[in-house]
Structure formats: C-alpha cells, structure tokens
C-alpha cells in the first residue's frame, strides 16, 4: 500500500510554493506516494496547488484581523465558529485520506489539520519559515514530532521541542538563472550596474513610491532598474515612467532565475522565502519589511540578514526619502557591496526540500517499524 502524506496550510506564496517543493521532492523519491493538500477555502492555494499537479481540499478557516473596521470585527466574531467547523472538516478529511504523516507548512489551514492529526496519533511535522513563529505553529509545536525551521533565529521560541534547521524550500529554477539572458530580456548594458526591485506579485505601494521618486537620481548615477511593480500598480505607473531610460517596468517577472542572476543588488520586502532565496543565490539586498504582517515578522526576518552584514534594513515609512541615496552609495562603492556579498555567501545554506523530505521518510520508516513489531 502506498505511503500517504497530507500537507496542510497556505494563504500566501511564501507558504504554498515551499509546500509544493516538498511535495515534488517526495514524489521524486516515491512516485507511488499519495499526497493530499488541505488549504483554506477561498485561499490562493486552492488554485495554485492543482496547477502544480496535486490534489487539494479545503476547510473553512481564516485568521484574526488586527485592524479595526466593521468588516474585520465581524470576521473576528466568526473566528471561533470557523475554527470549530474547520476542526470537524479536518477530522473528516483525515479519516477519509488516512495519512501516514501530516506536514503543517503554516497558514490558517495547518492549525486545525495539525491538531486533529496529533489527536489521532498521526506523526506531525511543522515547518516554520520565519525568524519569528506564527500563532499557528506556536499552538501546534507541543504536539509535533519535530519543528523544522527555515530560519535558525526562530529556535529560541521552541526551546522545549525537537527543532531541526532545514532552511526554506526554494524553487529549483532559480538556480538555473543566466545573467546574459536577464540582461538581454531587459535590453540592459552589461557594463552598467543592475538593481532588481521586487514587491511581490501584487506589488507594494510604498516600495513603488520610493523607487519612482529616485528614478532621476538612478539615471544620473548610471544605474539600470528592473522593477517588478505588481499587477495592480502597473498601468498607473507605466503611464508615468515607461519611456524612462535604463528602466524595465514589469507587472510580474516570470523567469526569476535570470532576474536574480542579472542583478547586482536587490530591493525587496522580507518574506521568509525571499530571505532564503537571497541566501541561496548569495545576493546582497536592501530589505524594506512590510509593516502589515503579523507580529512584525518581516522585520525579524530582515534582522537575521542585516545582523550578519548581508543586507541593509530600510523602514517602510522612510523608504521614499532614503532609498535612492542608499542604493547609489552601495552600487557605486565596490567595497561596501563586496562586503555584503561576502557576508551573504558565508551564511549556512540548506537543500531544504531534501532535508524536509528526509524527515518525512524517517517518520514513515519509523511508523512501518512499529506496525511490523505490533
């Protein structure tokens, strides 16, 4: 009978894409393995996971909103009802699928599924991507067989648990990037510096404002900008800057491998997956943490690099006034940029999908051994 693995969680690309990487690694080891994802009904995982070739089912769950509005107050009042309902749904899906191991990758759905798995005596692994753990993983940790960390700085929050640092899974295509292909796609001059700005698929308004305000200074300094501004901002910004020399404005970058390879410096938010990508690809960065995330975890992620000299943190509120000067100073100072590159290249790297899959396989073997001896 084939092994069965259930992967629960989602909500953001930072949870979903690493989860898909784990599933792909497991299937590469055992093509007969059955894998079922469980996501939050209405979440982006419900469309992204099937596109990757895996089955997914949903539970009715969402998080607690921290900003005050009539809509959010209503959503928060509904949370206890959703939690109870999602626990019942999770129990039903576990009974139907009968997983041998459950992996919680963070996000709303991982809470009820992980809790029900532990209650049923099913081995549970939880993956914590950030330097500061989320509420769901804090809740699940006492019940988990192991807590797998994407960022070693999170270990202090799980002192009494079985902690293993694996890093965060990164899309393998990023490792296949080609600098010349990236420069050609943007029609950039290979003799001039390239700065890559990333605000995620939807974009980041404050980051876009900061970049646009510095375009004149970047041009005068001879800096070329590849700017992923996000789909919802593209048309508005393009009307103002699309003919700007030395600028490639894009709503979304499909080939991120080539984009990273072509860039000398990255400007970006500080999500967990982004931090892992910067480390793996050895890219110095200016990190502008989003202030609109739970527990300000992006600032903590950013500090894990900046504290080691591999990045510079720029607060969101001051980005518009300060970004251009910092970029120009770094790009025109070989000494500073080289020091950052050296710092990021010295950081510990992991083949995270492989290391997480190793832990899954250990639990499967252990479970089979117990079944054979009983």
C-alpha positions in Angstrom: 0.0 0.0 0.0 1.5 3.4 -1.0 2.5 5.9 1.7 0.1 8.8 2.2 1.2 12.3 3.1 -1.1 15.2 3.9 0.3 18.8 3.6 -1.8 21.5 5.3 -1.5 25.3 5.1 -1.2 28.1 2.6 -2.6 31.6 2.4 0.5 33.2 0.8 3.0 32.2 -1.8 5.6 32.0 1.0 3.7 29.0 2.4 2.4 27.5 -0.8 5.4 27.3 -3.1 7.7 25.7 -0.4 4.9 23.2 0.2 4.8 22.3 -3.5 8.6 21.9 -3.5 8.3 19.5 -0.6 5.6 17.5 -2.4 7.7 17.4 -5.6 10.7 16.1 -3.7 8.7 13.4 -2.0 7.2 12.3 -5.4 10.6 12.2 -6.9 11.6 9.6 -4.3 8.5 7.6 -4.5 6.2 8.1 -7.5 3.5 5.9 -5.9 3.2 8.1 -2.8 -0.2 9.7 -2.4 -0.2 13.4 -1.4 -3.2 15.5 -0.5 -3.0 19.2 0.3 -5.5 20.8 2.6 -6.0 24.6 2.3 -8.2 27.4 3.4 -11.4 27.6 1.4 -11.0 30.6 -0.9 -7.3 30.8 -0.4 -4.8 31.2 -3.3 -3.6 27.6 -2.6 -6.9 26.3 -4.0 -5.8 27.3 -7.5 -2.0 27.1 -7.3 -1.7 23.6 -5.9 -3.8 21.9 -8.7 -1.7 23.8 -11.3 1.3 22.1 -9.8 -0.3 18.7 -10.3 -1.5 17.9 -6.8 -5.0 17.4 -5.3 -6.3 19.8 -2.7 -9.3 20.0 -0.4 -10.5 22.9 1.7 -11.5 23.8 5.2 -13.5 26.8 6.3 -11.0 28.9 8.2 -9.4 32.4 8.2 -7.2 34.4 10.5 -7.9 37.1 13.0 -7.8 40.7 11.6 -5.7 43.2 13.6 -7.0 46.4 12.0 -10.3 47.7 13.2 -13.2 48.0 10.8 -16.9 46.8 10.9 -16.0 44.1 8.4 -13.0 42.9 10.4 -14.9 43.0 13.7 -17.5 40.7 12.1 -14.8 38.4 10.7 -13.2 38.1 14.2 -16.5 37.3 15.8 -16.8 34.5 13.2 -13.4 33.0 14.0 -14.5 30.7 16.9 -17.3 29.3 14.7 -14.9 28.8 11.8 -12.3 27.1 14.0 -14.8 24.6 15.3 -16.1 23.9 11.9 -12.6 23.6 10.4 -11.7 21.1 13.1 -14.6 19.0 12.2 -13.7 19.2 8.5 -10.1 18.4 9.2 -11.2 15.3 11.2 -13.3 14.2 8.2 -10.5 14.6 5.6 -8.0 12.8 7.8 -10.5 9.9 8.3 -11.1 9.7 4.5 -7.4 10.0 3.4 -5.8 8.2 6.3 -2.4 9.9 6.1 0.7 8.3 7.5 2.4 11.7 8.1 1.0 15.2 8.2 3.1 18.3 7.4 1.9 21.7 8.5 3.5 24.4 6.4 2.0 27.4 8.2 -1.1 29.4 7.3 -4.6 29.1 8.6 -5.4 25.5 7.4 -2.4 24.0 9.1 -3.8 24.7 12.6 -7.0 22.5 12.6 -5.4 19.8 10.4 -2.3 19.6 12.5 -4.3 19.5 15.7 -6.6 16.7 14.5 -3.6 14.7 13.2 -1.9 14.9 16.6 -5.1 13.9 18.4 -5.3 10.8 16.1 -1.7 9.8 16.8 -0.5 10.6 13.3 3.1 11.8 13.1 3.2 15.6 12.6 5.9 17.8 11.3 5.5 21.6 11.3 7.5 24.0 9.1 8.2 27.5 10.5 9.6 29.7 7.7 10.1 33.0 9.6 12.6 34.2 12.2 9.6 34.8 14.5 7.0 32.0 14.6 3.3 32.4 13.8 0.5 31.8 16.2 -0.5 28.5 14.5 2.9 26.9 14.8 3.2 28.0 18.5 -0.1 26.3 19.0 1.0 23.1 17.2 4.6 22.8 18.4 3.8 20.8 21.7 2.0 18.2 19.6 4.6 18.0 16.7 7.2 15.3 16.3 9.6 17.9 15.0 9.7 21.6 14.3 11.5 22.3 11.0 12.9 25.8 10.9 13.6 27.9 7.8 15.4 30.5 9.9 17.7 29.4 12.8 16.8 32.6 14.7 13.4 31.0 15.5 15.0 28.2 17.6 14.8 30.3 20.8 11.0 30.2 20.6 10.9 26.4 20.5 13.4 25.6 23.3 11.5 22.6 24.6 10.8 21.0 21.3 12.6 18.8 18.7 14.0 21.5 16.5 15.8 20.9 13.2 17.1 23.8 11.0 16.3 22.8 7.3 16.0 26.2 5.6 13.0 27.1 3.4 12.5 25.3 0.1 13.4 27.4 -2.8 12.2 26.9 -6.4 14.9 25.0 -8.2 14.6 27.0 -11.4 16.1 30.0 -9.5 19.4 28.1 -9.5 19.4 27.9 -13.3 19.4 31.6 -13.9 21.6 33.2 -16.6 22.9 36.8 -16.3 23.2 37.3 -20.0 19.6 36.2 -20.6 18.3 38.5 -17.9 20.2 41.5 -19.4 19.0 40.7 -22.9 15.4 40.4 -21.8 15.6 43.9 -20.3 17.9 45.3 -23.1 20.4 46.4 -20.4 24.1 47.3 -20.8 26.3 44.6 -19.2 28.8 47.2 -18.3 26.4 49.2 -16.0 25.1 48.1 -12.6 21.6 46.5 -12.3 19.2 46.8 -9.4 16.3 44.5 -9.1 13.2 45.7 -7.2 10.6 43.1 -6.1 7.3 43.9 -4.4 5.6 40.5 -4.9 3.0 39.5 -7.5 0.6 42.2 -6.3 3.2 44.8 -5.7 4.0 47.0 -2.7 2.7 50.6 -2.9 5.3 52.2 -0.6 8.2 50.4 -2.2 6.9 51.6 -5.7 6.7 55.2 -4.5 10.2 55.1 -3.1 11.6 53.7 -6.3 9.8 56.1 -8.6 10.9 59.1 -6.5 14.5 58.1 -7.1 14.5 57.4 -10.9 16.2 60.7 -11.8 19.0 60.0 -9.3 19.4 56.5 -10.6 19.6 57.6 -14.2 22.3 60.3 -13.3 24.3 57.6 -11.5 24.1 55.2 -14.5 22.1 52.6 -12.6 19.7 50.3 -14.5 16.5 49.3 -12.8 14.5 46.1 -13.3 11.3 46.9 -11.5 8.5 44.4 -10.7 5.8 46.8 -9.6 2.9 44.4 -9.3 -0.2 43.8 -11.5 -2.4 46.3 -9.7 0.0 49.2 -10.0 1.4 48.5 -13.5 -0.9 50.6 -15.7 -0.8 53.6 -13.5 3.0 53.6 -13.1 3.6 52.7 -16.8 1.8 55.9 -17.9 4.4 58.0 -16.0 7.7 56.1 -16.4 7.6 53.5 -19.1 9.8 55.5 -21.5 12.4 56.2 -18.8 15.9 55.2 -20.0 17.6 52.3 -18.2 14.3 51.1 -16.8 12.4 47.8 -17.3 9.0 48.1 -15.7 7.1 44.8 -15.4 3.9 43.8 -13.6 5.4 40.4 -12.8 8.7 38.6 -13.6 8.2 35.0 -14.9 11.8 34.0 -15.1 13.1 34.9 -11.6 16.3 32.8 -12.1 17.5 35.1 -14.9 16.3 38.2 -13.0 18.3 37.3 -9.9 21.4 36.3 -11.9 21.4 39.7 -13.7 21.1 41.8 -10.6 23.9 43.3 -8.6 21.6 44.4 -5.7 18.1 43.5 -4.7 15.4 45.8 -3.2 12.6 43.8 -1.7 10.2 43.0 1.2 11.5 40.5 3.7 9.2 37.5 3.5 10.7 34.1 4.6 11.0 32.7 1.0 12.7 35.8 -0.2 15.3 35.7 2.6 16.0 32.0 1.7 16.4 32.9 -2.0 18.8 35.7 -1.2 21.0 33.4 0.9 21.0 30.6 -1.6 21.8 32.9 -4.6 24.2 35.0 -2.5 22.6 38.3 -3.3 23.1 41.5 -1.2 19.8 43.3 -0.6 18.1 46.4 0.8 15.2 45.0 2.8 12.0 47.1 3.3 9.9 44.9 5.7 6.2 45.2 5.3 4.6 46.7 8.4 1.3 45.0 7.6 2.2 41.5 8.7 1.5 39.5 11.9 3.9 40.1 14.8 6.1 42.3 12.5 7.8 39.1 11.5 9.3 40.6 8.3 11.4 42.9 10.4 12.7 40.0 12.4 13.4 38.1 9.1 15.4 41.1 7.8 17.4 41.4 11.0 18.6 37.8 10.5 20.5 39.0 7.4 21.3 42.6 8.4 22.7 41.5 11.7 25.3 39.5 9.8 26.2 42.2 7.4 24.4 40.6 4.4 21.6 43.2 4.0 20.5 46.7 4.9 17.1 47.3 6.6 15.2 50.4 5.5 11.9 51.0 7.4 8.8 51.3 5.2 7.9 54.7 6.5 11.3 56.3 5.5 11.8 54.5 2.2 10.7 57.3 -0.1 13.2 59.8 1.4 16.2 57.4 1.8 16.1 54.6 -0.7 17.8 56.3 -3.7 20.8 57.6 -1.6 21.4 54.1 -0.1 21.2 52.3 -3.5 23.6 54.8 -5.1 26.1 54.6 -2.2 26.1 50.8 -2.3 26.3 50.4 -6.1 29.0 53.0 -6.6 31.0 51.7 -3.7 32.6 48.4 -4.6 33.9 47.9 -1.1 30.5 48.0 0.6 28.7 45.8 -1.9 31.6 43.3 -1.9 31.5 43.1 1.9 27.7 42.4 1.7 28.2 39.7 -0.9 30.9 38.1 1.2 28.6 38.2 4.2 25.7 36.6 2.5 27.9 33.9 0.8 29.2 32.9 4.2 25.7 32.1 5.6 24.7 28.5 6.0 22.8 27.0 3.1 20.3 24.2 3.0 18.7 22.0 0.4 15.5 22.5 2.3 13.1 20.4 0.3 15.5 17.4 0.5 16.1 17.9 4.2 12.4 18.1 5.0 11.7 15.1 2.8 14.3 13.2 4.8 12.4 13.9 8.0 9.2 12.7 6.4 10.8 9.5 5.2 12.2 8.9 8.7 8.7 9.1 10.2 7.3 6.8 7.6 10.0 4.2 8.2 9.5 4.5 12.0 5.8 4.0 11.6 6.2 0.9 9.5 8.7 -0.5 12.0 6.2 0.0 14.8 3.4 -1.6 12.8 5.6 -4.6 12.0 6.5 -5.2 15.6 3.0 -4.9 16.9 
